[in-house]
Amino acid sequence: MGKAGPRSFGKEGELMRTGFSRQVVGVFGVALFFLLLVGCWGTLQKGAIEGEVWGENAPLEGVLVEGGGQSTQSDVNGRFLLEQVPAGDTVVFFSHPGYVGSFVEVEVVGESVVSLPERVVLLGETDSRLKEYIFTLYERGFYERALEGAQSFLSQYATSSYAGDVWFIRGASLFELGRYAEAIPALSQALSASQDFADDAQYLIAKSFANGLRDYGKAIEEYLRFIAQYPESELLGNAYYELGDCYYILGEYRRALTAYEEAQAAGGDVARKALYSAAHCLYRLEFYNRAAARFLEYVAQYPDTDISDDAQYFAGASFYKAFRYGEALTAFEDCVTRYPQGRWYNGILIAPAALFHKGLCLEKLGRYEEAYEVYLGIIRDYPGARWADGSSLIASVRFRIDWLKQNIF
């Protein structure tokens, strides 16, 4: 779950074949393979891109031109022809020693030759120009190239006033590339050398330990350091929310709840996610009445998110745990009615589980015949139903049916 800038870091009959049928399938399969292969040849069209590259005052020879998995160089007149470029949108990069790189976006259609409408102009390299180009690469999501540019900058302009900011881009690019252990020392350099991105660096250090290295104890230390040192940062809400996640994973639900409640004060999408997570903390702490209220609050405020169905289900589960079976019954019925296609994080349908608990509520209320009909309906409408962990829900349904037959009917 593009980058707008360095701060955009960016939460249930197998066919029996005879020998003859195998031969038929085999022949058909070979024929189908060749048809598909011909189809692929038809779609893998390649074209070319041509254009002209200049320095600030004259054509530039020897510029490396890369795009679509191909590369070439400009001639003495600054002209280039980049061939065998797959059809579609392509980003073409230009680089030359002593000059700041550049890139353009090109759409290659069919087997045509696309001519760039304007010449590409490379400017002589300075620390400020190179820094701006590196930031642009990062913002556009070209993290490998941003990392290469940062390495080049730091080797040539180690004492530049921009070095601290470039250290941050180096660390942030490593983070985005999943190289968390390498990102941390680079971000630590930015902490002391960059005025503009010190809070971003501290935040990504904490995030590297949490999301990357799964060292939640160390991540907590770094998030707390961030909160203490940068209370005015726009990332404060994210830091509180992710601090809550670390506490939650470690089973420290009271501390997680406090962090999530702080995150809610930040507003926006962080507040939305924190509300849901705070409700789960209350559920884990067995404060079921409060948990039910929070889950219903989430559904009321955010009825159409990817976890609204989960919240509605857990509102029912919280009421059930609180022995408020009538309210639990209503919550589970609403779950099925409002979110008939709702699914858990792993794609398993929620409705059968909600219906099963509806049956349990009806049993608790002494409405056994209604519960029996609900269970039969689950078997009829959801014959392969599973719990969120993948185990058989139908087995649980059959157990309740058998119990009712033996003890009630």
N, C-alpha and C positions, 0 to 999 in steps of 0.2 A: 502496500500500500505506500511534467517537466519541472525543473527547478527554477524558481523565481529569483533565487539569489542564495548566498551562502547561509542565510538563516532558514531556508526552506528544507529542513531535513526530513528539511528533509529529514486493532485490541488481531446424523445416526443411519432334457430328452436328447439326450445325445443321439445323433443319427447313426444307425447301424448300416455301414456301407458294405456291399458285396465287392468282390474283386472287379466286376464290371463297372460298378459305380465309381470305384476309385480311379479307374482308367479314364472314365468320362470326365470326372472332376479334374484329373491331372491335365488332360488335353485342354479343357476349358480354361484351367488356370494359366497354362502357358499362353494361350491366345489372349486372355485378359491382361497378362503381364505386358505383352507387346503392345496392346492397345493403350494401356496406361503409359508405357514408355514413350510411344509416339505422341501422346497427349502432353507429356512433360516436355518433350522436345519443342512442341508447339508453344508452350507457355514460357520456356526459358529463353526468351528473346534477349538479344544483347545489342546495345547501340554504342555510340561514342560521344564524347564531349570535346569540343575544341574551344580555344580561346587564346587570350594574350595576357602576359604578365609583365608588368613594368616595375622598376624601382621608382623612386620619386621623380626622376627626370628622363629616364630612358628605358628601352626594353631590357629585361633581365634574363640572362642566359643561365641555365643550370638549376632552375627552380624545380624542386621536387613536387610533383603533382600526384595526389593520392585520392582514390575514391572508388567505391564499388569493388574493393578487393584488387584493384589494379593500380599501377603507378607508371609514371613517365617523367620526362624532364623537358623544360622549355628549351627552344633552340636559340640561336644567336639573335633572332628577331623577337624573342619572348613568346613565340607561338608554341602551342602544345596541342597534341591530339591524344586523348585518353580513350583507348579502345577496349572492347569486350566488357563494357559496363552493363550489368543486368538492368533490364527495364524496371522503372519505378523511381521512387525518390532516393536521391543519393546526395551525400555531403562530400564535397571535394575540398581537400586541404592543400594549402600551399606553404612551403617552407624553404628557406635559404639561409645559409650562415650569414650573420651580420644584419639580418632583417627580422622584423616581427612577423610571425605567421598570420595567415588569414584563412577563411573558409567561405564557401558559398553553397547554397542548396540548389540542386538541379533535378528536374524531372526528366528522365529518359523514357521516351515513348517508342515502343517497337524497336525496329532496327535502324532508326534514324541517327543522324549526327546532330547533336544539340550544340548550337553556338551560343556562348555566353554573350548577353547583350552589351556588357560593359567590360572593359579591361580590368583585371585585378591589379591593384597597386599595393606593393609591400613597402612599408616604411622602415627606415633605418632603426636598428634596435637601440632603445634606451631603457633604463630600469623602469620608468613610469609606463612606457608603452608596453613593455613585456608583461608587467604586472597586470595591466588592464586586459590584455589578451588572455592571460592565464585565468583571470576571474571570469571572462566570457566563456571560456571552455568549460569551466566548472559549472557555471549557471546553466549551460546548455546540456549538461550531463555527459560531456566527453571527459570522463574522469581519468582515463589512462593518459590522454594527451595533457590534461591539466597537471597531472603528477609529473610527467616528463618536463613540462615547462617549468614547474616549480623547482625541480632538481637543477635544471639549467640555470635558472635565476639565482638560486642560493649558492651555486658554485662560482658565478660571475659577479654577483652583487651582494656578497655576504654582509657588507656594512651599509647597505642601502637603508634608507628610512622606511622602505616598503618591505623589508625582509620579514618583519614580524607577521604582516598580513599574508605574505606568501607562505610562511611556515604554517599558518592556519589552513590555507588552501591545500597544501601538501597533506596535512593531517586529515582534513575533511575528505579529500579524494581517496586516501587510503581507507578511511572509514566506509565510504560508499562502495569501495571495491571489496569490502569484507576482510580487509587486512588489519584487524583491530589491534593486535599486539604491536604492529608497526605504527599505527596511527597515534597511539598514546604518547610516545616520546616526542613526535612532531607537534602534537597539540600542546604538550607541556612547554615546548619552546615558544609557541605562540602566546601562552599565558603571560610570560614575562616580557615578550617583545612587541606585542600588538595591543594598542589601546582600543581599537575599534572592535576586535573580535575576541577579546579575553573571555567574555561570558560565553560566547559560542564555543570556544575551545574547552572551557571547563565543563560545559554541558555535554559535549561529545566525548570527553574523557569518561564521564559517568556512564554515558550510553554505551560506550565501547565495553566497559566492564559488565554492564547489565545485558544488553541485547546481543553483544558479540561474544564475550568470553564467559558469560553465565556465572561470573563471580559476583553474586548478589550482595555479599557482605561488603566487599570493596566498593561496589557501585553505590551502596547506601552512603558510605563515607563521602564519596565524591559528589553525590547529589546534595547532601547536607552542606558540604563546603560551598557548592554553587549557591544554594539558598541563602547562606550566611553572607556571602561576598557580593552577590548580585541581586539584591531584593527588588531592584527596579527593572530587571531584564524582562523583555517580552517573552522569554522562554520560561519564566518562572512557573506558569501553570503546567507546562509540559513536564518540568522537573518534579513538581509535586506529584503529578499523576504517575510518572514512571517510578518515583520513590515508593508510592503506594503499591505498585506492581511488585517491586522487589520485596517489600515487607509481606505482601500477600503470598508470594511464592515460598517464602520462608516460614509461613504459618503464623506470622505476627499480625493477626487481624485487627487488633485494636490500633496499632500504629499505622497499619494500612488505611484504616478508616479515617484517622486524623489527617493523613496525607491526602486522601481523596477529597475530603471536605475542604481542605485548603485549595485543591485544584479547582473545585467548583467555583470559587470566587473569581477565577480568571475569566469565566464566561466562554462563549463560543463552543467549538466542538470538544475541547478538553473538558469543559463543564458537563457536557452531555455524557461522555464516556465515564467521567468520575462519578456521576450520579448512579449509573448502573453498577459500577464496581463497588461503591459504598454500600449499595443494597446487598450485594453478595457478602460483603464483610459482616453486615448485620445478620445475615442468614447463617454464616459460619459461626458467629458468636452466639447463636441461638436466641437472638432478639427478633423473634419471628414476626411479631406485630409491627415493629418498626420496619423490618425488611419488606413486608407486604406493602406497607404504605409507600416506601421508596420505589418499589418495582411498579406499582400502579401510577405513581407520579411520573416515572419515566415514560410509560405508555401514553399517558395523557399529554405530555409535552412533546414526545417524539414517536408518534404512532406508526411511522413508516420507515424506520431505519432497519438495518440488517440484524439488529438484536432486539427489536420491539417484540417479536414473537417469543424470544427467550424470556424477556422480562414479564410478559403476560403469563407464561407458564410458571415462572418462579413466584409470581404473586400468588397463584393457586397453591404451589408447594408450601409457601410460607404460611398461608392461612391454614392449610392442612396440619402443619407441624404445631400450629397454635391451637388446634382443636376447634377451629372455627369452620366447621364442615360446610355449612350453608354458603358462606362467602367463598370458600375454596371451590365449591361446586360451580358457582357463577363464574369464577375466574377461569376455571378449566373449560367451561362451555364457551366463554368469550375467546379463549385461545383457539379453539377449533373453528369458531364462526369467523373471527377476524383474520386468522392466519391459517387457512386450510392447507396451504402449501409451504408453511414455515418449516425451516430446517435448522438442525444443529450445525455447528461449525464444520462438521465432517460430512454434511449432506444428508444425514438421516432425518426422515420426516418426524416432526414434533407431534402432529395430531394424534397418532395412536397412543403415545404416552399420556397426552392430556385426556384422552377418552378413558384410558385405563384408570387414571386417578379420579376421573368423574365417577366411574363405577365404584371405586373405593369410598368416595364421599357418600354416594347413595347408600352403600352398605352401612356406613356409620350412622346415617339418618334413618335406618330401618326400612329403606325402600328397596328391598331385595329383588323383587321382580324387575324393576327398572334397571337395576345394576346388571342383572342376568342378561337382559336384552342389549345393554351396552356392550357387554363382553362378546355376545354373539355377533354383534355388528362389527366389532374389531376384526374378528376372524373372517367374516364375510368380505369386508371392504379393504382390509390390510393384511392379507394372508402371510406376507413375509415380514411383518413389522418387527423392528428391532429397537432396543434401548439405545441411548446415545453412545454407550460403550461398545455397541455392536452385538451384544448378546440378544437372545431371542426374547422378544416381548410376548409373543404368542404363547410361549411356555408359561409365563406368568398369568396370562389370561385363562389358559386351560386349568391352571391350579385353582384360580378363583371360581371357575365354573364348577369344578369337581367339589370344592369346599361347600358351595351353596347347595349342590345336590345332596351331599351327605349330611349337612347340618341344618339346612333351612327348609328345603322342599321335601 
